[in-house]
Amino acid sequence: MQKTTGPVLSGLRVLDFGRYIAAPYCSHLLANEGAEVIRVEPPEGATDRVVMPVGIEGRGGLYLQVNNNKKSLTLDFSTEAGRAVLERLIATTDIVVVNVPHAALHKLGLDYESLCKIKPDIILTSISAFDASGRDRDRVGFDGTGQALSGSMYLTGDGQRPTRAAVSYVDYATAMSAAFATMTAVIERMKTGQGQHVSCSLMGTALTMMNPMLMEEASGYRSRKPMGNRSPIAGPSDLYAATDGWVMVQVIGDAMFRRWANLMGMPELVDDPRYATDSDRGENGEELSRIMADWCKTRTFRQCLDELSANRVPACRCLTPADTLNFKGFDDYVEDLSVSDDGKPLPLVARSIHTRSADSTDRRMAPELGADTFDLLKALEMGEDDIKRLKADGIV
């Protein structure tokens, strides 16, 4: 019989100095696998607490998502007394996660050399807009910076103007990469006893996602232009208007294209040299999209989906956020988050990654500001009078 180990990262302590998405979501992934993650922020609270308001004082939708399963410590470590507390905490810590430029990391005293003086085997995971050792390492940037500089934003939209993606995909993808890199460092430390500085950047992530198109550009074979919702690598692949909504259709592969052509009543398209391969169909997808659009515009979205499904052509409705909350299968990915006694439960996407460890980790609400400060300081063997004095001085 296979033994159940419980949360696999139990026993690892993580200090999270991150703000907004990249660093907080990285440490959130570690918390979901059982690590003790302590979010450190100033006594007045950090500005990212209220992003995406949901009507709850001091906790917005973004904060609730990326900080559940964490503890909250308030600490002003710019003061001598606060720095002393922080160093005592670092001495008990395995991993520090932070997202600031190189110069700010040193200014805060959270650079790897400073941390190693306190805890020689510590792991520092730093996330910055640009490469930590590159020429732009001290530049500030955000998700949109990566989208714009990588070429992705230019290729998004209908060609009238470059368009930013509605969701911060560069931030989230960087967080996932950072969590993976952090666990690699943890495994290496288990083997060697040595910590290290793990670094990831938004720009590195954005360029990674654009890499195939950048190779294509560098080869001189093709220079891509914006093409709306059409796919550059297959067709028809686009968003189409039905009589009562929008339908996303994606045809990929010769067999699927043949089924689609037969459904359209145009089997001769299979032998048309313009559509010989997926690449050809992507290159000449405008005409294929016109055919598909004419077919959809006389049907309801349900009729479209039923006929396409019967012919094994993948399609789905394009939903509004309100529709998404009610679509069949949404509950497969979420848990209801009870944020207040009188408030409506909010959906937390907590089941997108399945491991035995994550499934055995209890889900806890993202904490109120400073909720764990007293207990954490007491565990550092600080007396109640000392803690009260720090509070009176505005340090915690």
C-alpha positions as CSV (number, residue, x, y, z in Angstrom):
1,M,0.0,0.0,0.0
2,Q,1.3,3.4,-1.0
3,K,1.9,5.7,2.0
4,T,0.4,9.1,2.2
5,T,3.1,11.6,3.1
6,G,0.8,14.6,3.5
7,P,1.9,18.1,2.4
8,V,5.3,17.4,0.9
9,L,6.8,20.9,1.6
10,S,5.8,20.8,5.2
11,G,8.7,22.1,7.3
12,L,9.9,24.6,4.7
13,R,9.6,28.2,5.8
14,V,9.3,30.9,3.1
15,L,9.4,34.7,3.6
16,D,7.4,36.4,0.9
17,F,8.3,40.0,0.2
18,G,6.5,40.0,-3.1
19,R,3.8,42.4,-4.4
20,Y,1.1,42.0,-7.0
21,I,1.4,38.7,-8.9
22,A,4.8,37.3,-9.9
23,A,6.5,36.7,-6.5
24,P,3.2,36.3,-4.5
25,Y,1.9,33.6,-6.8
26,C,5.2,31.8,-6.8
27,S,5.1,31.5,-3.0
28,H,1.4,30.7,-3.2
29,L,2.2,27.6,-5.2
30,L,4.7,26.6,-2.5
31,A,2.1,27.2,0.2
32,N,-0.3,24.9,-1.7
33,E,2.2,22.1,-1.4
34,G,2.5,22.6,2.4
35,A,5.2,25.2,2.9
36,E,4.8,27.7,5.7
37,V,4.7,31.0,3.8
38,I,4.9,34.3,5.7
39,R,3.9,37.4,3.8
40,V,5.9,40.4,5.1
41,E,4.5,43.9,4.6
42,P,4.6,47.3,6.3
43,P,2.3,48.0,9.3
44,E,0.0,50.2,7.1
45,G,-0.4,47.4,4.5
46,A,0.9,47.1,1.0
47,T,-0.8,48.7,-2.0
48,D,-1.6,45.4,-3.7
49,R,-4.0,44.4,-1.0
50,V,-7.0,46.1,-2.7
51,V,-6.4,45.3,-6.4
52,M,-9.6,43.9,-8.0
53,P,-12.0,45.1,-5.3
54,V,-14.7,42.7,-4.1
55,G,-16.2,44.8,-1.4
56,I,-14.1,43.6,1.5
57,E,-11.9,46.0,3.5
58,G,-8.2,45.5,2.9
59,R,-8.5,42.4,0.7
60,G,-9.2,42.5,-3.1
61,G,-9.6,39.7,-5.5
62,L,-6.0,39.5,-6.4
63,Y,-4.8,39.5,-2.8
64,L,-7.4,36.7,-2.0
65,Q,-6.1,34.6,-4.8
66,V,-2.4,34.8,-4.5
67,N,-2.1,34.9,-0.7
68,N,-4.4,32.2,0.6
69,N,-2.6,29.5,2.7
70,K,-0.1,32.2,3.9
71,K,0.5,33.9,7.2
72,S,0.7,37.7,7.6
73,L,3.5,39.6,9.4
74,T,3.7,43.3,9.6
75,L,7.2,44.7,10.0
76,D,8.9,48.0,9.2
77,F,12.5,46.6,8.7
78,S,13.8,50.0,7.6
79,T,14.3,50.7,11.3
80,E,17.1,49.3,13.4
81,A,14.7,47.5,15.7
82,G,12.7,46.2,12.8
83,R,15.8,45.0,11.0
84,A,16.9,43.1,14.1
85,V,13.6,41.3,14.1
86,L,13.9,40.5,10.4
87,E,17.3,39.0,10.8
88,R,16.1,36.7,13.6
89,L,13.3,35.6,11.3
90,I,15.6,35.1,8.3
91,A,17.8,32.8,10.5
92,T,14.7,30.4,10.7
93,T,13.9,30.6,7.0
94,D,14.6,28.3,4.1
95,I,13.5,30.5,1.1
96,V,13.1,34.2,0.5
97,V,10.9,35.3,-2.4
98,V,11.0,38.9,-3.6
99,N,10.2,40.8,-6.9
100,V,12.3,44.0,-7.2
101,P,15.1,45.2,-9.4
102,H,18.7,44.4,-8.6
103,A,19.5,47.8,-6.9
104,A,16.4,47.7,-4.8
105,L,17.3,44.2,-3.6
106,H,20.6,45.5,-2.2
107,K,19.0,48.6,-0.8
108,L,16.5,46.5,1.2
109,G,19.3,44.2,2.4
110,L,17.6,41.2,0.8
111,D,20.4,40.4,-1.7
112,Y,21.9,36.9,-1.5
113,E,25.2,38.0,0.1
114,S,23.4,39.7,3.0
115,L,21.0,36.8,3.5
116,C,23.9,34.3,3.5
117,K,25.6,36.1,6.4
118,I,22.5,35.3,8.4
119,K,21.6,31.9,7.0
120,P,24.4,30.3,4.9
121,D,22.2,27.7,3.2
122,I,19.3,30.0,2.4
123,I,17.6,30.1,-1.1
124,L,16.8,33.5,-2.6
125,T,14.2,33.6,-5.4
126,S,14.2,37.0,-7.0
127,I,11.9,38.1,-9.8
128,S,12.6,41.2,-11.7
129,A,11.4,42.9,-14.9
130,F,14.7,42.3,-16.7
131,D,17.5,39.7,-16.3
132,A,19.1,40.1,-12.8
133,S,22.6,40.2,-14.4
134,G,21.8,42.0,-17.6
135,R,22.3,45.5,-18.8
136,D,18.7,46.5,-17.8
137,R,18.7,44.9,-14.4
138,D,17.8,48.1,-12.5
139,R,14.9,49.1,-14.8
140,V,11.4,48.9,-13.4
141,G,8.8,47.1,-15.5
142,F,5.5,45.2,-15.3
143,D,3.6,42.5,-17.2
144,G,2.8,45.0,-20.0
145,T,6.5,45.7,-20.4
146,G,7.1,42.1,-21.3
147,Q,4.2,42.0,-23.7
148,A,5.3,45.1,-25.4
149,L,9.1,44.5,-25.7
150,S,8.8,40.8,-26.7
151,G,6.7,41.6,-29.9
152,S,3.6,39.9,-28.6
153,M,1.6,43.0,-28.1
154,Y,2.3,44.1,-31.6
155,L,1.0,40.9,-33.0
156,T,-2.2,41.0,-30.8
157,G,-5.3,42.7,-32.2
158,D,-6.6,43.5,-35.6
159,G,-3.7,45.6,-36.8
160,Q,-5.2,49.0,-36.1
161,R,-3.2,49.3,-32.9
162,P,-1.2,46.9,-30.8
163,T,-3.3,45.3,-28.0
164,R,-2.4,44.2,-24.5
165,A,-3.7,40.8,-23.4
166,A,-6.5,41.3,-20.9
167,V,-4.9,38.9,-18.4
168,S,-1.3,39.3,-17.0
169,Y,0.0,36.1,-18.5
170,V,3.7,37.2,-18.3
171,D,3.3,37.6,-14.5
172,Y,1.6,34.3,-13.9
173,A,3.9,32.3,-16.2
174,T,7.0,33.9,-14.5
175,A,5.6,32.9,-11.1
176,M,5.2,29.3,-12.2
177,S,8.8,29.3,-13.6
178,A,10.1,30.7,-10.4
179,A,8.3,28.1,-8.3
180,F,9.8,25.4,-10.5
181,A,13.3,26.9,-10.2
182,T,12.9,27.3,-6.4
183,M,12.0,23.6,-6.0
184,T,15.1,22.7,-8.1
185,A,17.2,24.7,-5.7
186,V,15.5,22.9,-2.7
187,I,16.4,19.5,-4.2
188,E,20.0,20.6,-4.8
189,R,20.3,21.9,-1.3
190,M,19.1,18.5,0.0
191,K,22.0,16.9,-2.0
192,T,24.7,19.4,-1.3
193,G,23.7,21.4,1.7
194,Q,24.2,24.6,-0.2
195,G,21.7,27.4,-1.0
196,Q,21.7,29.6,-4.0
197,H,20.2,32.7,-5.7
198,V,17.5,31.7,-8.2
199,S,16.4,34.5,-10.5
200,C,13.7,34.8,-13.1
201,S,12.5,37.8,-15.1
202,L,9.3,39.0,-16.8
203,M,11.2,39.7,-20.0
204,G,12.8,36.2,-20.0
205,T,9.3,34.7,-19.7
206,A,7.8,37.0,-22.4
207,L,10.7,36.2,-24.8
208,T,10.3,32.5,-24.1
209,M,6.7,32.5,-25.2
210,M,7.5,34.5,-28.3
211,N,10.6,32.4,-29.1
212,P,9.2,30.4,-32.1
213,M,8.0,33.5,-33.8
214,L,11.3,35.3,-33.1
215,M,13.1,32.4,-34.7
216,E,10.8,32.6,-37.7
217,E,11.6,36.3,-38.0
218,A,15.3,35.9,-37.6
219,S,15.3,33.2,-40.3
220,G,14.0,35.6,-42.8
221,Y,11.3,33.1,-43.8
222,R,8.4,35.1,-42.6
223,S,7.6,38.4,-40.8
224,R,4.4,38.1,-39.0
225,K,1.7,40.7,-38.9
226,P,-1.4,41.1,-36.6
227,M,-4.3,38.8,-37.7
228,G,-6.9,39.3,-35.1
229,N,-8.2,36.1,-33.6
230,R,-6.9,33.9,-36.5
231,S,-4.2,31.3,-35.8
232,P,-0.9,31.8,-37.6
233,I,-0.3,28.0,-37.7
234,A,-3.6,26.4,-38.8
235,G,-7.0,27.3,-40.1
236,P,-9.8,27.9,-39.9
237,S,-9.1,29.0,-36.4
238,D,-10.9,32.1,-35.4
239,L,-13.8,33.6,-33.4
240,Y,-17.1,33.7,-35.3
241,A,-20.4,35.5,-34.7
242,A,-23.5,33.3,-34.4
243,T,-26.9,34.8,-34.3
244,D,-26.8,35.0,-30.4
245,G,-23.2,34.9,-29.4
246,W,-19.6,34.2,-30.4
247,V,-18.1,30.8,-31.2
248,M,-14.4,29.8,-31.1
249,V,-13.5,27.2,-33.7
250,Q,-10.0,25.6,-34.1
251,V,-9.3,23.2,-36.9
252,I,-5.8,21.6,-36.7
253,G,-4.5,18.6,-38.7
254,D,-5.4,17.2,-42.1
255,A,-8.1,14.8,-40.8
256,M,-9.9,17.5,-39.0
257,F,-9.7,19.9,-41.9
258,R,-11.2,17.2,-44.1
259,R,-14.1,16.7,-41.7
260,W,-14.6,20.5,-41.6
261,A,-14.5,20.9,-45.4
262,N,-17.2,18.2,-45.7
263,L,-19.3,19.9,-43.1
264,M,-19.1,23.1,-45.1
265,G,-20.2,21.2,-48.2
266,M,-16.9,22.1,-49.8
267,P,-14.8,18.9,-50.0
268,E,-12.8,20.3,-52.9
269,L,-10.9,22.5,-50.4
270,V,-8.9,19.5,-49.3
271,D,-7.2,19.3,-52.7
272,D,-6.7,23.1,-52.9
273,P,-2.9,23.7,-52.9
274,R,-3.4,26.8,-50.8
275,Y,-4.6,24.6,-47.9
276,A,-2.3,21.6,-48.3
277,T,-0.8,21.8,-44.8
278,D,-1.7,23.4,-41.4
279,S,1.0,26.0,-42.1
280,D,-0.6,26.8,-45.5
281,R,-4.0,27.0,-43.9
282,G,-2.7,29.4,-41.3
283,E,-1.1,31.5,-44.0
284,N,-4.2,31.6,-46.1
285,G,-6.7,31.5,-43.2
286,E,-8.5,34.7,-44.1
287,E,-10.6,33.0,-46.8
288,L,-11.2,29.9,-44.6
289,S,-12.4,32.2,-41.8
290,R,-14.8,34.0,-44.3
291,I,-16.3,30.6,-45.2
292,M,-16.7,29.7,-41.5
293,A,-18.1,33.1,-40.7
294,D,-20.8,32.8,-43.4
295,W,-21.8,29.3,-42.0
296,C,-22.0,30.6,-38.4
297,K,-23.9,33.8,-39.0
298,T,-27.1,31.9,-39.9
299,R,-27.1,29.6,-36.8
300,T,-27.4,30.0,-33.1
301,F,-24.3,29.3,-31.1
302,R,-26.0,26.0,-29.9
303,Q,-26.6,24.9,-33.4
304,C,-23.0,25.7,-34.3
305,L,-21.6,23.7,-31.4
306,D,-23.9,20.7,-32.0
307,E,-23.0,20.4,-35.7
308,L,-19.3,21.0,-35.2
309,S,-19.3,18.5,-32.3
310,A,-21.1,15.9,-34.3
311,N,-18.2,16.2,-36.9
312,R,-15.5,16.1,-34.2
313,V,-14.4,19.7,-34.8
314,P,-13.4,21.5,-31.5
315,A,-15.5,24.5,-30.8
316,C,-16.7,26.4,-27.8
317,R,-18.7,29.5,-26.9
318,C,-16.8,32.7,-26.1
319,L,-18.1,33.6,-22.6
320,T,-18.3,36.8,-20.6
321,P,-16.8,36.6,-17.1
322,A,-20.3,36.4,-15.7
323,D,-21.0,33.4,-18.1
324,T,-17.8,31.7,-17.0
325,L,-19.0,31.6,-13.4
326,N,-21.9,29.5,-14.5
327,F,-20.5,27.3,-17.2
328,K,-20.8,23.5,-16.9
329,G,-17.6,22.2,-15.4
330,F,-16.5,25.4,-13.6
331,D,-16.8,23.6,-10.3
332,D,-14.1,21.1,-11.3
333,Y,-11.5,23.8,-10.8
334,V,-12.7,26.0,-7.9
335,E,-13.5,26.0,-4.2
336,D,-15.8,28.5,-2.6
337,L,-13.9,31.0,-0.5
338,S,-16.0,32.3,2.4
339,V,-14.5,35.8,2.9
340,S,-17.0,37.1,5.5
341,D,-19.9,35.9,7.5
342,D,-22.4,38.0,5.5
343,G,-20.7,38.1,2.1
344,K,-21.2,35.9,-0.9
345,P,-18.7,33.1,-1.3
346,L,-16.1,33.8,-4.0
347,P,-14.6,31.2,-6.4
348,L,-10.9,30.4,-5.7
349,V,-9.3,28.4,-8.6
350,A,-7.6,26.0,-6.2
351,R,-7.7,22.7,-8.2
352,S,-5.9,23.6,-11.4
353,I,-2.8,21.6,-10.3
354,H,-3.3,18.1,-8.8
355,T,-0.7,16.5,-6.6
356,R,-1.2,14.3,-3.5
357,S,0.5,17.0,-1.5
358,A,-1.8,19.8,-2.7
359,D,-4.9,17.7,-2.3
360,S,-3.9,17.0,1.3
361,T,-3.1,20.7,2.2
362,D,-5.9,22.4,4.1
363,R,-7.1,25.6,2.4
364,R,-6.9,28.7,4.4
365,M,-8.2,32.2,3.7
366,A,-5.7,34.9,2.7
367,P,-5.0,36.5,6.0
368,E,-6.0,39.9,7.4
369,L,-3.2,42.4,7.7
370,G,-0.8,41.3,10.5
371,A,-3.0,38.4,11.6
372,D,0.0,36.3,12.6
373,T,2.4,38.9,13.7
374,F,2.1,38.2,17.5
375,D,2.4,34.4,17.2
376,L,5.4,34.6,14.8
377,L,7.3,37.0,17.0
378,K,6.5,35.0,20.1
379,A,7.9,31.9,18.3
380,L,11.2,33.9,17.9
381,E,11.3,33.9,21.8
382,M,10.4,37.6,22.0
383,G,8.6,38.6,25.1
384,E,5.2,40.2,25.2
385,D,6.5,43.5,26.5
386,D,9.0,43.7,23.6
387,I,6.3,42.9,21.1
388,K,4.0,45.6,22.6
389,R,6.9,48.1,22.4
390,L,7.4,47.3,18.7
391,K,3.7,47.8,18.1
392,A,3.6,51.1,20.0
393,D,6.6,52.3,17.9
394,G,4.8,51.4,14.7
395,I,7.4,48.8,13.7
396,V,4.9,45.9,13.7
